[in-house]
Amino acid sequence: MKTRKLGSTPLNLSVVGLGTWPMANTEEFGWGPQNDNDSIATIHRALELGINWIDSAPIYGLGHSEEVVGKALKGMSKKPILATKALFYWKPGQKVVLRLDRERVRRQCELSMKRLGVDVIDMYMIHWPFCVEYLEEGWETLAKLVKEGKVRYIGVSNFSVQQMEMLKPIHPVAFLEPPYSMIERGTEDGLLPYCQENNIGVITYSSLQQGLLAGVPYKLDSLLPQDERRRGPHFKEPEWGINMQSGYDLAALAKKSGHTAPQMSIAWNLRRPEVTSAITGPRNPSQIEDTAKAADWQLTKEDLDAIEKLLAKRKEALAAAK
């Protein structure tokens, strides 16, 4: 598995990262039912394939994804690089709230370490730029956690250039985790150039746009009402049908060169030199075996031109559907 250096840090991440939101195994803050044994087997298989880092968050199944990761890694003398996040906070029996004040950020970090079964978190980030009045306090707390040895490197997820600039005087931003896919390309406009100029690592999520670009047919009604994906605009008609068709078209294009749609989606992410690693969220070992192969596929100019034609076709269909 190829690796790339994460910005100014000494960490070298596998170009394909393992995302664990699908492993939440809950209807709330998850993607529906998921067998924990399948999740653990997927984590083990990912490590065997050379994937050396795992991304999680407390909100994924209200701590369940982190717990599954902890169970999968229990007893291992050498653990992979672990990344998780701060923002969502709750107590048993209480609703989830957004908190970035010092006390609650520290508590969130402690709880994540306990669930993951580690004494230090390799990559810790603020999940969303919410609680604006506490952003600087939250970032200061993350910086103190670094000094205390509880966290190694800190970054942000879903932040803008302006928000990262606001944090920079307090402590350098080591990495950014933005959404990036053939469907969501806003990251290209300013974020990727900014990160390159400032030596900030980039770990992208939703490479497959939460399954829409996987080229696998399924009906919108098959998603449970509580499935978090239903909240997004890409999972609502008329865009849903157009996105599914784009997934089929990409799968057909990938097949011509002996690859799959998921491999193409991830390889397309990795064509950008600013991207350190692209996260994929498999549910079983066979899925990670498939997507891991994207690490060795360098798209040609002909591949990229063909993809752009398909994306232009999608854009035209969306315009016509309005």
N, C-alpha and C positions, 0 to 999 in steps of 0.2 A: 504493500500500500504506500503510495506516494505521500509525502508530508510537505507542509509549507510552514514557514516561521510565522508566528502570531505577532505581527507588528514589531514593537520594540522589546517584547518579552523574549526569554530564551526558550519558550515553549514551541515545539514543532508538532503541529496537529496533522493527523491524517486528513487528506482532502475530502473525505467523506466522514461526517460525524453522525453519531447515533442520537436521534431525538426520541424522547420518551412520553410525549403527550398522548399518543395512541394507547400507551400502556396504563392509562389512568384507571381503567376498569370501573368507571362510574358513569352514571347518566348525567350527573351534575359536574360541570367543569371537566368533561371528558368527551370521548367519542363513542360512548356506549360500552357494552360488555366486552371484556377482553380477558382471556385466560392467563392468570399469572404465571403458570408453568410455561406457556408459550412465550411470554415476555422474557422470562429468565433465560430460556433456551436461545432466544433471539440475541440477548445481550452477550451470552457466552459465544455464540457463533460469530457475532460482530468482532469480538476480540480476537478470535481465531483467524479472522480474515485480515487482521492488521488495523482495524479501526481502534484508535487509541484514546478517544475522548467521547464523553457522554454528556448530553445536555438535558437538564430537567428544570423543574420549577415547583414550588410548594403548591401552587394553584392547580396543577395537573392532578385531578382527582382528590383534591384536598390532602395532599401529602402522600397519596398512594404511590404515584410514580417514583418518588424519591425512596419510598420504603422498598419497592420492588428492586430498584437499583442496589440498595443496600443489601438485600437478601442475595442478589445475584453475585455480588462482589465479596460477600462474607468469607473470611478465611484466606483470601488471596493475599500473598505477600507483596505483590506488586499490582497496585490498582491503576486503572486508566485515569486520565485527566478528567476531572469532574467539574461541570459548570452548572450553577443554579442561580436563583434570583431572589430579590427582595422586593416587596410591595404589598402583597396580599397577606392579610393577617386575620386570624380567627381563633377563638377558644372553643373547646368542645360544647356543642349545643347552641353556639351563637353563629350569627350570620357573618359572612366574609366582609371585611372592611379594607380600605386602602390606607396604609400607614407607612410613613418614612421618617418619623421622629426617632431620635437616638435610641430610646428604650426599646421600641418595638422592632427596629432594624436589628438590634443586637439579639433580641429574642428570636426573631425569624432566622438569623444565622445559626444560633444555637440549635434550634429545632431541625433545621436542614442538616446540620452536621450529625445530629443524633439519628435522623432517618437514613442518611447515607452511610452511616457507620464510619465516619472519618473524624480526625482531629483538626484538619485544615481543609478548606475548600480552595481548589486550584483557581477557578474562575468564578467570580461573584459579580453579579450585575443588578442594576435597577431595572425592573421588568418593563415598566412604561413610564413616561414622563408625566405622571399624574401627581396629585398632591403638590402642586407647583410651589406653594408656600414652604414646603419642607424639602424640596429637591436638594438645595445646598446643604441642609443639615443632614439629610440622608447620605449624600456623597461624602461629607466630612466623616460620618460614622464609618462608611466603608473604608475610607483612607486610614482611620484609626485601627480598624480590624486588620489591615495589612501590617501596620506597625507592630501590632500585638501578635502577629504570626498565625492568626485564625483564618486569614485569607491571603492568597498569594498575589493575584492580579485582579483588578477591578475594571468593569466596563459597563456599558449601557445597552439596552435593547429598545428599539423603536424610537430613538431620539433623533432630533434634527441637528443640522450643523450648528445652528444658533444655541441650542440647548447644550451641546457638547462644549462649545466655546465658553458658555457660562460656568461650566464645571472645571474647565482646564486650570484656572488659577489656584484652585483648591488642591487638585491632584490630577496628574495626567490620566486621560482615558486610554486604557490599554487596548480595548477592543469594542466593536459595535456589533450587535446582532440585529439586523434588519430583515424584513420580509423581502424576498427577491425571487421572481419566477418569470416565465414568459408572459404571464398574465399581469403580474404586478412588477413594473419596471421603473417605478419612480426613483428607486435607489440610484439609478444610473446618472440622474440629472446633476446632483450636487454631492451626495453622500460618498459615493465611491471615490471621486477625485479628491475630496477633502481628506478621507482616510489615508489615501496614498501619499498625499502631501505631508501629512502629520504622522506617518508611520504608525497608524492605528490598524490593528488586525480586524478583519471582517469575517464573521461567521453567519452565513445566510440561512434563514429558515423558510419553510413552505416552498421548497424547490419544485415540488409536485403540486403546489397549490392545494394542499390538503387532500390529495387524491384525484383532483380533476384532470391532471396531466399524466395520469398513470396509464391511460388508454384502456381501462377496464370498465366494461359496461355495468352500470347499476342504476336503479331508479331513485329519484329524490325521496320518494315515499319510504324507501328502505332505511333512511336515516331516522333515528328516534327523534321525537319532538325536542328532547333535551340535549341532543347532540350539538355541541358548541359551533360546529361548522354551519349549522342552519342560520346562525346570526349574521353571517357574512353576505355581502351583496352578490358574490360570485355563485352562491348556492340558491339564488332566486331566479325564477323565470322573468324575462326570456333569456337572461344570460346563462342560466344553468345549461339549457340545451345547446347553446352555441359553444360553451366551454367543453361540454362532453364531446361534441363533434370535433373540436380542435384536438382533444386528446386522442380520438380515433385516427385523425389525420397524421398526427405526430407519430403514433404507433406504427402506422403503415410506412412512414418515411424511415423510421428507425430500423424497421424490419429489413429494408432493402440492403442495409449494411451489416445485417446480422446482429442488431442490437434491439433493445426494448425502449418503450417510451420513458419509463423511469430513468434509465441510463442516459437517454438523450437529454432529459430535463436537468439532470445533475451535471452532466458534462457541459451543457450550455451555461450553467452558473459558473463553472470552473474555468470557462474560457477567459473570464476577466482576471487579470493579474492581481487586482486589488483583493479578490476573494481568497481568504485563507482556507476556508472549508465550507462545504455545503451540508446542511443537516438533512437527514432523511428519517422518516418516522415509520419503521416497519412494525408489523404485528406478529410476524413469525419468521423463523430462520430462512425460509426460502425467499422471502422478500428482501432480506438484507444481503443474501447471496447474490441476488440479481442487481440491486442498486450499487453494491460495492464495486462491481465491474466498471462503473462509470469512471473510476479513478484512472483507468488506463486508456480511456478513449479521448483523444484530442480531435475535436471536430474540425473538418476541413472547411475551406472557403465555400466549397460547393454545398456542404452540409448547412452551413450558416445561411447561405443565400436561400436555400430551400425552406429553411425554418422561417426566415423573414417573410417569405411569400405566404406561408400558411398563417402567420400572425397578422399579416395585412388582410387576408381573407376573413379572419375572425373579426378584425376591426370594422370591416365593411358590413359584416352581418349584424354587428351590434348597432351600427349607425342606422341600418335599415329597419331594425326592430324597434327603434324609439318612436 
